[in-house]
Amino acid sequence: MSDVLLAIATMAAVVAGGWFIQARGILPAGSREMLATVSFSIAGPCLLLATVAKADLATLASAGAAVTWGTTLALAAVLAVVARWGLRLPAGRATITALSGSYINAGNLGLPLAVYLFGDALAVVPTMLLQLLVMAPIAFGVLGRAADAHPVATVRTVTQDGDAPVRRSAFASAVLNPLTLATLAGLVLALLPWSVPEAALAPFDLVGAAAPPLALLTLGMSLSSDVRLADAAAGTRTSLAGPMLLTVAARAVIHPLLTWGVGLAVGLDDAALAVVVSMAALPTAQNVVVYANRYRCAVDVASRACVLTTALSGPVLIAVSALV
């Protein structure tokens, strides 16, 4: 328990430092975007490539990974049904609501949590692959056809067919991104019949070590402005009470408890159970805000869900540590 509290306190201190840096304007304009780019495009991929290349691939085909995939997909499906037919939301808004309640912050918070709490970034890989290779493409397919979603013109390319270019661009941004490509490259290296020399992976280890603190700093810097941006970017006057209650309950209560129950049922050991439940307790991913902005759909839901669930993630993770 003390180790968990120390890890959470350490991450919270770095996030608070990022918030302070942004709020006080200590760094030049555009620094947040630059640090985020370094973390997402360079340091994070280096960390994942080196970690996966040296990993026992049985971990990615383990019972714990199956629990993560099954519970996350089941939750997303239930949220979509409740949002669409229970709350009677339009298809696009229902899709963003479902993503807000099931698509976790695996990059900015999952990576440092896995490193600081479990000592291994591999813990976040099953979740990241599921989200980027399965959940995001499905969501883009729905959003691309939803009447209440309006793809941003700047992502269009010149072709002969309607809005298909937007869908392809969105799909590429989710699947063909540095984190996914680095993970897939690591899988290829891990499948080789020989071990990759440590010396070859050492530069990736060195650069990758910067990923967790950079991710936490940029998360804190974004929180400094996201609350204001959420109000300014809201593109609808539709009531937020239902979607917010649904998404916050899913992230803070339902997903961790569901994962804990299924993990116990399939007989996960204490270490594996701690990993999958902790991943399930992470807040809404900022990627959902990006997707909502890209399709100009339910930006208010995504932004507020990201802010609220991130604020609640500390107490939720402490409760998880006491539970498992």
N, C-alpha and C positions, 0 to 999 in steps of 0.2 A: 504493500500500500504506500509506503513512504517513497519507494522508487517511482511509482506512478505519479504521486503528487509532485515530486521533484521534476519529473519530465514535463508535466503539464505547466508547472510554475515557470520552468525555463522557457518553454515555448511562448507562454503568455507574456513573459518579460520582453522577448524579442518582438512579438507582435505589437506590444505597447510602445516599444522603441520605434517601430516603423510608423505607428500612428503619430507619435510625437514629432518625428522627422518631417512627416508630410504636413501636419497641422501648423508647425512653426516655420515651414518653408526653408528648412536648413539646406536642402539640396536644390539645384536648379530645376526649373520647369522641365518636365519630361523625364525626370529621373526615375519615377515610379515605372513608367512604361519601359525604360531601358533596363532596369533591374529585373522586371518581369520577363523581358525578352531573354536576358542572359540566363535566368533560372530555367525558363521553359525550353529554350532552344539550344542551350549549351550545357550548363551544369547538370540539370535534371536528366537529360538523355545520357550524359557520361556516366552518371550514377547508376541508372537503370541498366545500361549496356554492360558495365563491369559487374554489377550484381547478378544479373540473369546469366551472363556467360559463365560465371563460377558456381551457379546454383545447381542443386540436385533437382532435375526436372520433375521428379516425383512430387515435389511440393506443389507444382502447378496442376497436378492431376490428383490431388489429395482430396480426402473427404471434406477438409476445411474449405477448399476452393469450391467444391460442389455445393456446400451449404451457402457460401457467399453468392454464387450464381443463382441458385434456386430461390433463395429468399428475396434477393434484389429484384429478380424478374417478376416473382409473384406479387411483391409489393407494388411495383410499377404498374402491373396490369390491374390490380385492384384500385389503385389510385385513379387510373385513367377511367375506369368504369364509374367510380363514385363521382368524379369531377364532371364527366360527360352526362350521365343520366341521373345521378343523385342531386348534384348542384345545378344541373342543366346548363352547363357552360358550353359555349361554342367549341368546335373541335380543336382549333388552335390553342385557345386559352386552356382547355382541358389538358392538352398535351404538355404545355409549359408547367401547369400545376402538377401534373404527374411527375415530370422531370424534377421539379423543385423539391418534391418529397422523396425521391428515390435516387437521384444522381448526386453522388457525394464528392466532396472536395479532396479527391485523391492526390492531386498534384501539389497544391499549396499547403495543405495540412496533412494529408495522408502520408506523403513522403517523410516529412520531418517526424511525424508521430511514429512511423515504423522504425526510423533510425534511432530516435531518442528513447523510445519505450521498449522496442523489441530488438534493437541492435542490428536490424536487417531490413533494407529497403524492399526485399522480395515480398514482404507481407502485403504490400499494396498492389502488386502486379495483377493478381486475379481480378480484383475489382476494376482496375484501370483498363484491362483488356476487354472486360465485359461492357463497360460503358462506352469505350471508343469504337469497338468493333461491332457491337450489337445494338445497344440502346440508342446511341446517337443517330445511326443511319435510319432506324425505324422511325424515330421522332421526326427526322428531316423529311421522310416520305409522307408522313401525315401533315406536317406543317406546309409542305410544298403544295398540298392540295386543299388545305383548309381555307374556307372563305374569309375567315377573320384574320388570316396571316398574310402579310404583305412584304415579300422579299425586298430588301434594300437594293436600290438600283446599282450601287457601286460594286456589288459583287457579281453583276451580270457580265457575260462575255458575248461577243458577236457570233451568233449562230443562227440557224434557221428555225429552231423550234422553241416557241414560247418561253416559259420560265424554267425549262429543264436546265439551262446553264446555271441558274442559282442553286438548284438542288445539287448539281454536280460539284459546284464550288463549296457548298456547305459540307457535302460528304467528304470531299478531299480535306477540308480543314479539320474534320474530326478524326479521320482515319490516317491520312498521310501527313501527320504532324510529327515533330521530332521525338516526342516521348514514345509514341506508338512505334515509329520506325526503329528507334534505339532498342526498344524491348524486343521487337521481332529480330533485329540483328543479334541481340544477345542470345535469343533462342537458337538461332542458326549456329552460333559459336558453341553453345552448350551441347548441341547435337553432333558436333564433330567427333570422330572416333579417337581424337587425342585431346589432351587438355591444352588450353591456350596458355602460353607462358605468362607467369606473373609480371615479368618485365613489360610485356606488351600491354597489359591492362593497367599498369601503374599510373600512367598519365591520366587515364580515365578516372581512376580512383581519386587522384589528386584534385582534378577539376570538379568531379562529382561531389566531393566533400563540401563544396560551397553551396550546393543545391538546397539543403534544408534551411540554413539560416537566411539565404536570399529569398526563399519562398515565404518564410515567416515575415520577413521585413516588408515584402511587397504586399502581403495580405494585410498587415497593419496599416500600411500607407493607403491602401484602397479603402479600408474601413473609415478612414478619416474623411473621405468625400462621398462614399457610397450612399449614406443616408440622404444627403442633399440631392444627389443624382437621382435617387429613386423617386423623389417627389417631382423633380423636373422632367424626368423621362417618362413618367406614367402617361400612357396613351389612351386611357379609358377611365370612365367614371364608374364603372361597374363595382359593386360592393366587393371589398377584399376580405370580409369576415370569414366567409366559407372557405375560400382557397387558403387563407393564412392558417386557419384552425387545422385544416386537413394537412398541409405541408409541415407545419411545426410539430403536430402530433406524430406524423410519420417519422420525421427525422429524430425527434427527441425521445420518443417512447416506443412506437410500434416496431420500427426496424430493429433496434437493439434487442427488444424483448423477443421478437419473432426469431431472430438469429440465435439468441441464447437458447430458446426452447428447442429449435430444430437441432442445434449443435449438441445439446444434451441427449436428444432422442437418438441421434446417430452415433453417440458414444465418443465424441471428440474429447481428447485429453485436456487438461487444464490450460496448457500453453496454447494449443490450437484454438480452444474456445475463447481465450482472452484476445487472440489476434482477430478472429472473425467478428466478435461482438464490438471490439474497439473500432474496427473499420466501419461497421454498421452504424456506429454512434457519431460519425463525422457529419459536419454540417453540409448544407447545400453547396454545390460547386459553383464557382464564379463562371464556369463555362455556360451554365444555364442562362445567366444574364447575357452572355455574348450571343447565344442562340436566339434568345428572345429579342434582342436588339436587331439581330440580322434579319429576322422575319417580322419585325415591328409588331410583335404580338405578346401581350401579357408581360410587358417589361416591368410593370408595377409589382406583379406577383413574384417574378424571379428576383428582383432587386431586394424587396422586403424579406423574402424567404432567406436569401443569402445572409443578410444582415442579422436577422433574428436568430436563425439557427447557429450562426457563428458565435453570437453572443452567448447562446445557451450551451455551446459545445463543451466548455470547460466543466460546468457542473454535471453535465451528462456523462462525460468521461470519468469524472470522479465517482459518480454513482455506478458506472460500469465496473470500475476497478473494485468497488466494494462488493458488487454482485458476483463477479467471476474470480 
